[in-house]
Amino acid sequence: MSAPAERAAVPGSYRPALRAGVLVGGPLYDGPATVHLVKDTGTGHAFKVGPREAFLLARMDGTRALDDLGTEYAAAHGKRLGEAQWRQLLALLGTRGLLDGAPRPAAVEAAASTAAEPRTLWRGTLRLVADADATTARLHRVLRPLLHPAALVPLLLLVLALQAALVVRAGEALDATWALFRNPVLLVAAATLLWLSTALHELAHGVVARHYGGTVAEIGLRWRLPVVIMYCTVDNYPYLPTRWARIATAVAGAVMNLLFLLPFGALWLLAPPDDATRDACAALVLLGTVQALAMLIPLPPLDGYQIAGQLTRTLGLFTASRTYLGLALRRDAAARAYPAPACRAYVAYPAAVLLVLAGIGLALWAAARHLLTGS
């Protein structure tokens, strides 16, 4: 038995504290259960606990004795934990290396050291900076004024204005895009700019997460040839302080893509009618908009799926929704074990996905019709 577990024999004498870097998330629906995510950022190891365990973990900050924790627990749950239950909980935390002063298990350390993906010519990752969190912090210091509503709201209004212009002049943008695909030089230039937009997309996730207290573990390149993309890993995304912070972090990439298009949109709308640059910018605005909106489709692993999960407070929304609907359609008694908010989320999610996919289908049909008939 670990040292913390032994000390649990005298409840009033021990003040448990989680190791620095151990994070406890808020409640999430996981099928019929409600769970909390717990992560040791030192090793990357994460697991799920129930609401009662999370209640205690969130209060293990070294300032409360076990008697105090027991009193708070009894007030919240109507039951006091016995010594055997304290021993079991503290032994589990000690075994996982989550208590301050407890050694991390060798197996956990080994798993953390071998977690990196093997790198080959055809697939792999490459870190671009040694300290991604420090790099993101510097970017945040520079860009923080743009995150203030006084700057952000006008920028978002400009984005909406550009998108409205794109809807009104969609035919012109489609014609310009079709012409772009027949011009190899302009196509390469547009593809390069769109790749740059994806890089900024990833950095935006990191900067906004940093704004809300997040930490960035890695910034690098990931390739699955012939595709090479940049990535930015927010180490504690599920543990950001509020649901709004997590949604803002997830949507930041698409917003950055749309902000990136503003100067090109201005050239498109203001350049002379016969200027070749104007047509190229129109095509870039259309392709960039498609790129941004595609990331908001609520399907894994896209940003839209993360947003849907946060809006519904669910974990594994796609799989859990499919499981629940299967049970409900078969009138299985197990479906009645699901909490009402989870049921609503699991029914609303596929309906929302179908609406989004139907909208995409209509847009593709309209685009094809215009290119084929000119109307």
N, C-alpha and C positions, 0 to 999 in steps of 0.2 A: 504494500500500500504506500502511496506517495506521502510525503511529509504533510502537505495541506490536508489530506484525508485524515491523518493521524490527529492533527490538531483539532479536527472537527468533533473529536470526542468531548471537548469542552466548548460548547457553542458560544458562550459569551466571551471567550478569550481570543477569538480569531476574527480578523477583519479581511475577508477575501477581496482580492483585486485582480481583475483581468490584466493580462499582459498588454503593454502598450502596443497598439496596432491591431487589437482584436475588436472587430466591429459587429454590432448587433443591429439588424435591420428592423423595419416596421412590419406589421402584420400583412400577410398575403394569403389569398385563397389558393390552395393547392388541392384541387379536386374537392372532396367533401371536408378536408381538414383546413385549419388555419395554422400557418407556420410563420416562423421568422428565420431569416438567413443569418448565419454567423460566419465570419471570415477572419482568419489569421493572415493579415497582409504580409507578415514576415515570411510565410511559406506559400501563401496562395491557397491554402486548404480552406474549403468552405463546406458547411453542412447546414441542415435544417433542424430547428427545435420547435417545440410547441409553445403556446402563449405563456404557460406557467413558468417554464424554464427561462424563456426570454425575459419575463418580469424580473426574475432574480438576477440574471446575467447583466441586465441594464443597470442594476443597482450595485453591482460588485465593483466599487471604485476605491476600496480601501478605507473609506470613511465610516462604514457601517459594520458593526459587529453582527455575528450570526443571529443574536437575539433580536437586534433591530430589524434585520432582514425578515426574520420569522414573524415579527409583529406586523410588518407591512404586508407580508404575504397573507397572513391570516385575515387582516382587514379587507384585502382585495378579493380573496377567494374563499373565505369562510372556513379555512382549515389550516391548522398549524403543522409544519413539517416535523417529523420525528428525527431523532439522532441518526437512525439507520438511513433515512432518506438524505440527510445532509452528507453523510459519509459517501453514499453512492454518487451524489451529484459532484461533490468535490473530487472524488477519486476519478470520475470521468473527465472532469476538466483538467485535472493534473496529468492524467494519462495522455490527453491530447496536447499537453503543453500550453494550455491557454491561461493558466494562472501565473501571476507574477511570481518569479522565483522558481517555477517548475521548469526542468529541462525539457526541451522539445524532443519528442521521440525520434530516434535515429531513422525510422522508416519514413516519418513525415519530412525530415530534412532531406533524405535521399530522393524522395518523390519531388520535392521542390527543385532540387538541383538538376533533375533529369527531365523537367517538364518541357523544356524547349523543344520545338519541332525540329527534327533532323533536316538539314539543308542539303538539297541536291541542285543539279543544274535546272531541273524542271519545276521544282517547287521548294519553297522555303521562306524564311524571313531574315531580314537584316536590320539591326538597330542602326539608326542614323545619328543618335546623340547618346552620350554616356549617361547624362542625367536628364531624363525627359521631364521630370517634375520641375526642375530648376529652369529649364528652357521654357516650359509653359508658363511658369511664374513671370518670367521676363516679358513674354508676349502679353500676358494679362495686364501687367503694369502699363504697357504701351496702349493697349486697346481698351482698357477699362472705361475711359470716358465714353466710348461708343456704346457701352452696355447700359448707360444711364438713359432713362426714358426720354429725357430731353433730346438726345441724339438718336436713340433707337426708333422712337415712334415716327419721326419724319422719314427715316430711311425705309421703314416698313411701308409707309404710305407711298413712297416712290416705287417700291417693289409692286404694290397693288396697282398703281397707275400703269406701270409697264406691262403687267399681266393683263390688265383691261385692254390696253392697246394691242396686245398680242391676240386677244380674242377677237377684237374688231377687225384686225387685219390678218387673220389667220391664213387666208388664201394667199396673200402676198408672201407670208413667211414660208408656207409650204412650197410655193414655186421656187423661192430662193434656196430652200433646203435641197430640193430636187436638183437644182442647178449646181449646188455645192458638191453633191456626190458625183457629179460628172467632171469636176475640176480637181485633179489629184493634188495640186499644190495647195489650193485653198482648203481642201479636205484635211490634209496633214496639219496645216496651221490650226484649223478648228479643233481637231483631235488633241493637239498639244495644249490648247487653251482649256479644253474640257478636262484633260488630265490634271492640269494645274488647279482647276476648280475642285476636283476630287481631293487633292492634297489640302487645299484650304478648308474643305468640308471636314476633314479629319481633325485638323488643328482647331477648328471652331468648337468641336466637341470638347477638346481638352481645355480650351480657354474658358468656356462657359462653365464647365465642371469646376475648374479652379476658382471661378468667381463665387461659386456656392460652397467652397471648402473641399472640393475633390482633389485627388492626387492622380497624377498621370504616371503610369508605370513604364510605358514604352512609346517611342515614336520611331517608326521605321518603314521599311518596304516589305511587302508581301507579294510573292509571285507564284502564279500557276500558269506557266507559259501557255499561250502568248500574252496573258494578262499580267500586268505589273501595277500594283496600287500602293498607295501610302496608307498606313494605319496609325491610329493613336489610341492606346488602351487606357481607359480611365479605371484605375485600380479599385475604386470604392464607389462605383456608380450606383449600385442598389442601396447604398448606405448614405447617400446625400441627405441632408437634413429634412427636406420636405419633398412631397410628391411634385410640386411645381418645379423645384430645382431639377429633379430627374427628367421631367417632361421638357423643360427648357434645354437641358443638355442634349437630349435626344433630337430635338427639332433644330438645334443650332446648325447642324451640318447643311440641311436643306435651305435654311435661311441664308447661310453663307453662299451657297450656290446661286441663289437668286440675287443677292447683293452684288455678287461678282458680275452679273449680267448688266447692271445699271449703266456703266459707261458705254457698253456696246449697244444697249437699247437707245441711248441718247444719240449715238452715231446713226443708227438705223432711222430714227424718227426725224432727225434734223439734217441729215446729209442730202445733197441734191438728188433729185429723182433718178438721174442717169449715172450716179456714182456707183462703181462696182463694189466699193467698200460697204455701201449701204446694204446691198443684197447679202454680202457675206455676214454682216452683223445681224441681219434679220434671221438668217439661218442659225447663227450661233445662239441667238436669244431663244429660238424655238427648241433647239437641241438641248440647251442648258436648262430650260424649263422642264422638259421631259426628264432630264437627268435628275433634277431636284425633286420633282413630284414622284418619280419612281421610287425614291428612297422613303417616301411616306406611305407606300402601300403597306397595309398592316399584315404582312406575311413575314415569317422568319426567313433570314436573319436581319431584315431591313429595319431602319430606324422607326418606321411606322408601327412595326410590331412591338418595339419597346414602348412606344407611346401608348399603344392600346393596352399593354400590360399594366402600365402605370395608371391609366384612366380607370381600369377595372379592378386594380389592386390584386392581380392574379399572377400566379407563377405557372409557366408552361401553358399559356393560354390556348395555343393551337391544339395540343394533345389533350388537355383537360376538357376543352369544349367538345372535341370529337367523342371522347369517352362519355361525357354526360349526355350528349344528344343520343348516343347509342342506347344508353340505359333508359332514357326518357321515352324514346320511341318504342322500346320493347316493354315499357311499363314495368321495368325492373324495380323492385322495392328499394334497391340501393340508391336510386335517384333521389329518394326522399330524405336521404342523409345529408344532401348538399344544402348549405345555407342559402337563404333566399337571394342575397346579393350575388352570390356565385352563380346561382341558376340564371339570373337575369343576364349576367356577363357572358355566360357560356351560350346563351341563346342569341344575344345581341351581336356577339362577335362574328359568327358566320354570316349573319344577315348583312352586317356592315361590309364584310369582305365581298360578298356577292354584289352589293351595290357598287362598290369601287370597281370591281372587275367589269360589271356591266357598263359603267361609265367609260372605262378604258376601251371596251369593245366599240361603243358608239363613237368615240373619238377616232379610233382607227378606221372605222367604216366611213366616217365623214371625210377623213384625210384621203383615203383611197378613192372615194367618189370624186373629190375635187381634182386629184391628179389624173384620173381617168377621163373625166368629163369636162373638167374646167369650170364646174359650177359648185 
